[in-house]
Amino acid sequence: MASKMRVGMGFDAHAFRVGRKLVLGGVEIPYARGLEGHSDADVLVHAVMDALLGAVGERDIGHHFPDDDPRFEGISSMALLERVKRLVTERGYQVLNLDCVVVAQEPRLSPYVEEMRENLAEVLGLDQEDVALKPTTTEGMGFTGRGEGIAALAVVLVERAS
């Protein structure tokens, strides 16, 4: 049986905002600021969703979950990821692995990496070893380096049996 593999890439960035919770990979991280956004602004999960949508030839998360739709205001990005995973499955694909980078000068994210990996693996139906997550800084350069926000990149491999 022949298979068809496809790669998807996602990127997202959000500015910090006082008065919001910081949520990354479905983990609430203690910090003085959260991220600006219509949903919970989980920049990591948003990048993952865009990677998945791209891999199956779909439009971006803004198309699927518009920021002017009140149904998505404050919603958990993990709940949206579950919807995207269903769409991927409905298209006949299965996720094989996920590789992510979170770019943030602060806060320090390494203590939360394993919990984020676990959350992503659970929703995507993967073993935790099939989810890579690397936090990094830009050593003071750019908007993340100045502490203005956080960015995330994700690459995913999916396969469809034919």
Phi and psi in degrees as GROMACS dihedral restraints (atoms count N, CA, C in turn):
[ dihedral_restraints ]
;  ai    aj    ak    al  type     phi  dphi    fc
    3     4     5     6     1   -78.1    20    10
    4     5     6     7     1   150.2    20    10
    6     7     8     9     1  -124.4    20    10
    7     8     9    10     1   161.7    20    10
    9    10    11    12     1  -125.8    20    10
   10    11    12    13     1   118.7    20    10
   12    13    14    15     1  -103.1    20    10
   13    14    15    16     1   144.4    20    10
   15    16    17    18     1  -138.8    20    10
   16    17    18    19     1   148.8    20    10
   18    19    20    21     1  -112.3    20    10
   19    20    21    22     1   141.6    20    10
   21    22    23    24     1  -127.0    20    10
   22    23    24    25     1   147.6    20    10
   24    25    26    27     1  -126.2    20    10
   25    26    27    28     1   138.3    20    10
   27    28    29    30     1  -132.7    20    10
   28    29    30    31     1   149.8    20    10
   30    31    32    33     1  -142.7    20    10
   31    32    33    34     1   143.7    20    10
   33    34    35    36     1  -153.2    20    10
   34    35    36    37     1   156.4    20    10
   36    37    38    39     1  -147.8    20    10
   37    38    39    40     1   140.4    20    10
   39    40    41    42     1  -136.2    20    10
   40    41    42    43     1   144.8    20    10
   42    43    44    45     1   -80.7    20    10
   43    44    45    46     1   150.7    20    10
   45    46    47    48     1   -69.5    20    10
   46    47    48    49     1   151.4    20    10
   48    49    50    51     1  -147.0    20    10
   49    50    51    52     1   130.4    20    10
   51    52    53    54     1   -67.0    20    10
   52    53    54    55     1   143.9    20    10
   54    55    56    57     1    93.0    20    10
   55    56    57    58     1     5.3    20    10
   57    58    59    60     1  -121.3    20    10
   58    59    60    61     1   153.3    20    10
   60    61    62    63     1   -77.8    20    10
   61    62    63    64     1   145.7    20    10
   63    64    65    66     1   -93.8    20    10
   64    65    66    67     1   115.9    20    10
   66    67    68    69     1  -123.2    20    10
   67    68    69    70     1   125.5    20    10
   69    70    71    72     1  -135.7    20    10
   70    71    72    73     1   127.1    20    10
   72    73    74    75     1    59.7    20    10
   73    74    75    76     1    29.7    20    10
   75    76    77    78     1    77.3    20    10
   76    77    78    79     1     8.2    20    10
   78    79    80    81     1  -109.1    20    10
   79    80    81    82     1   127.1    20    10
   81    82    83    84     1   -81.4    20    10
   82    83    84    85     1   120.6    20    10
   84    85    86    87     1  -107.4    20    10
   85    86    87    88     1   124.2    20    10
   87    88    89    90     1   -63.0    20    10
   88    89    90    91     1   119.5    20    10
   90    91    92    93     1  -163.7    20    10
   91    92    93    94     1   155.9    20    10
   93    94    95    96     1   -70.0    20    10
   94    95    96    97     1   -20.9    20    10
   96    97    98    99     1  -132.9    20    10
   97    98    99   100     1   151.1    20    10
   99   100   101   102     1  -107.8    20    10
  100   101   102   103     1  -163.9    20    10
  102   103   104   105     1  -111.6    20    10
  103   104   105   106     1   142.0    20    10
  105   106   107   108     1   -71.1    20    10
  106   107   108   109     1   135.3    20    10
  108   109   110   111     1   171.9    20    10
  109   110   111   112     1   165.3    20    10
  111   112   113   114     1   -75.2    20    10
  112   113   114   115     1   -41.2    20    10
  114   115   116   117     1   -87.5    20    10
  115   116   117   118     1  -149.6    20    10
  117   118   119   120     1   -77.1    20    10
  118   119   120   121     1    -1.2    20    10
  120   121   122   123     1    63.0    20    10
  121   122   123   124     1    33.8    20    10
  123   124   125   126     1   -73.5    20    10
  124   125   126   127     1    91.0    20    10
  126   127   128   129     1   -59.1    20    10
  127   128   129   130     1   -34.8    20    10
  129   130   131   132     1   -64.9    20    10
  130   131   132   133     1   -49.7    20    10
  132   133   134   135     1   -65.3    20    10
  133   134   135   136     1   -35.2    20    10
  135   136   137   138     1   -62.2    20    10
  136   137   138   139     1   -42.1    20    10
  138   139   140   141     1   -64.1    20    10
  139   140   141   142     1   -39.9    20    10
  141   142   143   144     1   -63.4    20    10
  142   143   144   145     1   -44.7    20    10
  144   145   146   147     1   -61.6    20    10
  145   146   147   148     1   -43.7    20    10
  147   148   149   150     1   -64.2    20    10
  148   149   150   151     1   -36.1    20    10
  150   151   152   153     1   -63.3    20    10
  151   152   153   154     1   -44.8    20    10
  153   154   155   156     1   -64.4    20    10
  154   155   156   157     1   -45.2    20    10
  156   157   158   159     1   -62.4    20    10
  157   158   159   160     1   -41.5    20    10
  159   160   161   162     1   -64.0    20    10
  160   161   162   163     1   -38.3    20    10
  162   163   164   165     1   -63.1    20    10
  163   164   165   166     1   -30.7    20    10
  165   166   167   168     1  -103.6    20    10
  166   167   168   169     1    13.6    20    10
  168   169   170   171     1    77.5    20    10
  169   170   171   172     1    22.4    20    10
  171   172   173   174     1   -95.3    20    10
  172   173   174   175     1   165.4    20    10
  174   175   176   177     1   -76.1    20    10
  175   176   177   178     1   173.5    20    10
  177   178   179   180     1   -73.6    20    10
  178   179   180   181     1   174.9    20    10
  180   181   182   183     1   -65.5    20    10
  181   182   183   184     1   -28.5    20    10
  183   184   185   186     1   -62.5    20    10
  184   185   186   187     1   -31.2    20    10
  186   187   188   189     1   -73.3    20    10
  187   188   189   190     1   -43.8    20    10
  189   190   191   192     1   -77.5    20    10
  190   191   192   193     1   -33.4    20    10
  192   193   194   195     1  -133.8    20    10
  193   194   195   196     1    72.1    20    10
  195   196   197   198     1   -60.0    20    10
  196   197   198   199     1   142.8    20    10
  198   199   200   201     1   -77.6    20    10
  199   200   201   202     1     1.5    20    10
  201   202   203   204     1  -105.7    20    10
  202   203   204   205     1     8.5    20    10
  204   205   206   207     1   -95.4    20    10
  205   206   207   208     1   116.8    20    10
  207   208   209   210     1   -62.0    20    10
  208   209   210   211     1   -19.5    20    10
  210   211   212   213     1   -63.0    20    10
  211   212   213   214     1   -23.9    20    10
  213   214   215   216     1  -103.6    20    10
  214   215   216   217     1     2.0    20    10
  216   217   218   219     1   -66.6    20    10
  217   218   219   220     1   120.0    20    10
  219   220   221   222     1    74.5    20    10
  220   221   222   223     1     2.9    20    10
  222   223   224   225     1   -67.3    20    10
  223   224   225   226     1   149.9    20    10
  225   226   227   228     1   -68.1    20    10
  226   227   228   229     1   128.6    20    10
  228   229   230   231     1   -65.4    20    10
  229   230   231   232     1   -25.3    20    10
  231   232   233   234     1   -65.2    20    10
  232   233   234   235     1   -36.4    20    10
  234   235   236   237     1   -65.2    20    10
  235   236   237   238     1   -38.9    20    10
  237   238   239   240     1   -67.6    20    10
  238   239   240   241     1   -37.2    20    10
  240   241   242   243     1   -62.0    20    10
  241   242   243   244     1   -37.9    20    10
  243   244   245   246     1   -60.4    20    10
  244   245   246   247     1   -40.5    20    10
  246   247   248   249     1   -65.0    20    10
  247   248   249   250     1   -42.3    20    10
  249   250   251   252     1   -64.8    20    10
  250   251   252   253     1   -41.2    20    10
  252   253   254   255     1   -60.5    20    10
  253   254   255   256     1   -41.3    20    10
  255   256   257   258     1   -60.0    20    10
  256   257   258   259     1   -43.2    20    10
  258   259   260   261     1   -61.3    20    10
  259   260   261   262     1   -43.9    20    10
  261   262   263   264     1   -58.8    20    10
  262   263   264   265     1   -44.8    20    10
  264   265   266   267     1   -65.2    20    10
  265   266   267   268     1   -42.7    20    10
  267   268   269   270     1   -61.1    20    10
  268   269   270   271     1   -29.7    20    10
  270   271   272   273     1   -79.1    20    10
  271   272   273   274     1    -2.1    20    10
  273   274   275   276     1    89.0    20    10
  274   275   276   277     1    16.0    20    10
  276   277   278   279     1  -106.9    20    10
  277   278   279   280     1   155.2    20    10
  279   280   281   282     1  -126.5    20    10
  280   281   282   283     1   142.6    20    10
  282   283   284   285     1   -79.8    20    10
  283   284   285   286     1   131.6    20    10
  285   286   287   288     1   -99.4    20    10
  286   287   288   289     1   -43.5    20    10
  288   289   290   291     1  -161.6    20    10
  289   290   291   292     1   164.5    20    10
  291   292   293   294     1  -138.5    20    10
  292   293   294   295     1   136.5    20    10
  294   295   296   297     1  -130.7    20    10
  295   296   297   298     1   127.1    20    10
  297   298   299   300     1  -132.0    20    10
  298   299   300   301     1   151.9    20    10
  300   301   302   303     1  -130.5    20    10
  301   302   303   304     1   132.4    20    10
  303   304   305   306     1  -112.9    20    10
  304   305   306   307     1   125.9    20    10
  306   307   308   309     1  -106.1    20    10
  307   308   309   310     1   110.8    20    10
  309   310   311   312     1  -152.6    20    10
  310   311   312   313     1   128.5    20    10
  312   313   314   315     1   -70.3    20    10
  313   314   315   316     1   -37.4    20    10
  315   316   317   318     1  -153.3    20    10
  316   317   318   319     1   155.0    20    10
  318   319   320   321     1   -77.9    20    10
  319   320   321   322     1   173.6    20    10
  321   322   323   324     1   -70.6    20    10
  322   323   324   325     1   124.1    20    10
  324   325   326   327     1  -101.5    20    10
  325   326   327   328     1   -15.3    20    10
  327   328   329   330     1   -54.6    20    10
  328   329   330   331     1   -34.0    20    10
  330   331   332   333     1   -65.9    20    10
  331   332   333   334     1   -13.1    20    10
  333   334   335   336     1  -110.8    20    10
  334   335   336   337     1    -1.6    20    10
  336   337   338   339     1   -59.4    20    10
  337   338   339   340     1   -48.0    20    10
  339   340   341   342     1   -64.3    20    10
  340   341   342   343     1   -38.8    20    10
  342   343   344   345     1   -67.0    20    10
  343   344   345   346     1   -38.3    20    10
  345   346   347   348     1   -65.2    20    10
  346   347   348   349     1   -43.9    20    10
  348   349   350   351     1   -59.9    20    10
  349   350   351   352     1   -43.2    20    10
  351   352   353   354     1   -61.3    20    10
  352   353   354   355     1   -45.1    20    10
  354   355   356   357     1   -61.6    20    10
  355   356   357   358     1   -47.1    20    10
  357   358   359   360     1   -64.6    20    10
  358   359   360   361     1   -43.8    20    10
  360   361   362   363     1   -60.2    20    10
  361   362   363   364     1   -42.8    20    10
  363   364   365   366     1   -61.3    20    10
  364   365   366   367     1   -48.1    20    10
  366   367   368   369     1   -66.8    20    10
  367   368   369   370     1   -37.8    20    10
  369   370   371   372     1   -86.4    20    10
  370   371   372   373     1    -3.1    20    10
  372   373   374   375     1    70.7    20    10
  373   374   375   376     1    33.6    20    10
  375   376   377   378     1  -111.2    20    10
  376   377   378   379     1   160.2    20    10
  378   379   380   381     1   -74.2    20    10
  379   380   381   382     1   148.8    20    10
  381   382   383   384     1   -58.4    20    10
  382   383   384   385     1   -30.5    20    10
  384   385   386   387     1   -68.0    20    10
  385   386   387   388     1   -13.9    20    10
  387   388   389   390     1   -92.5    20    10
  388   389   390   391     1     5.9    20    10
  390   391   392   393     1  -120.9    20    10
  391   392   393   394     1   114.9    20    10
  393   394   395   396     1  -103.3    20    10
  394   395   396   397     1   140.6    20    10
  396   397   398   399     1  -145.4    20    10
  397   398   399   400     1   120.7    20    10
  399   400   401   402     1  -125.2    20    10
  400   401   402   403     1   112.0    20    10
  402   403   404   405     1   -79.7    20    10
  403   404   405   406     1   145.4    20    10
  405   406   407   408     1  -148.2    20    10
  406   407   408   409     1   168.1    20    10
  408   409   410   411     1  -116.4    20    10
  409   410   411   412     1   173.8    20    10
  411   412   413   414     1  -111.2    20    10
  412   413   414   415     1    19.4    20    10
  414   415   416   417     1    51.4    20    10
  415   416   417   418     1    44.2    20    10
  417   418   419   420     1    86.5    20    10
  418   419   420   421     1    -1.9    20    10
  420   421   422   423     1   -92.3    20    10
  421   422   423   424     1   148.2    20    10
  423   424   425   426     1    71.5    20    10
  424   425   426   427     1  -175.5    20    10
  426   427   428   429     1   -64.9    20    10
  427   428   429   430     1   -34.1    20    10
  429   430   431   432     1   -71.2    20    10
  430   431   432   433     1   -39.5    20    10
  432   433   434   435     1   -64.4    20    10
  433   434   435   436     1   -31.7    20    10
  435   436   437   438     1   -82.2    20    10
  436   437   438   439     1     0.5    20    10
  438   439   440   441     1    75.1    20    10
  439   440   441   442     1    27.7    20    10
  441   442   443   444     1   -89.3    20    10
  442   443   444   445     1   -16.3    20    10
  444   445   446   447     1   177.3    20    10
  445   446   447   448     1  -169.2    20    10
  447   448   449   450     1  -132.4    20    10
  448   449   450   451     1   143.5    20    10
  450   451   452   453     1  -123.5    20    10
  451   452   453   454     1   157.0    20    10
  453   454   455   456     1  -144.6    20    10
  454   455   456   457     1   146.7    20    10
  456   457   458   459     1  -127.7    20    10
  457   458   459   460     1   145.7    20    10
  459   460   461   462     1  -143.6    20    10
  460   461   462   463     1   143.8    20    10
  462   463   464   465     1  -129.2    20    10
  463   464   465   466     1   135.0    20    10
  465   466   467   468     1  -131.6    20    10
  466   467   468   469     1   146.9    20    10
  468   469   470   471     1  -114.6    20    10
  469   470   471   472     1   127.5    20    10
  471   472   473   474     1  -123.7    20    10
  472   473   474   475     1   160.3    20    10
  474   475   476   477     1  -137.7    20    10
  475   476   477   478     1   139.3    20    10
  477   478   479   480     1  -121.9    20    10
  478   479   480   481     1   125.9    20    10
  480   481   482   483     1   -79.0    20    10
  481   482   483   484     1   138.2    20    10
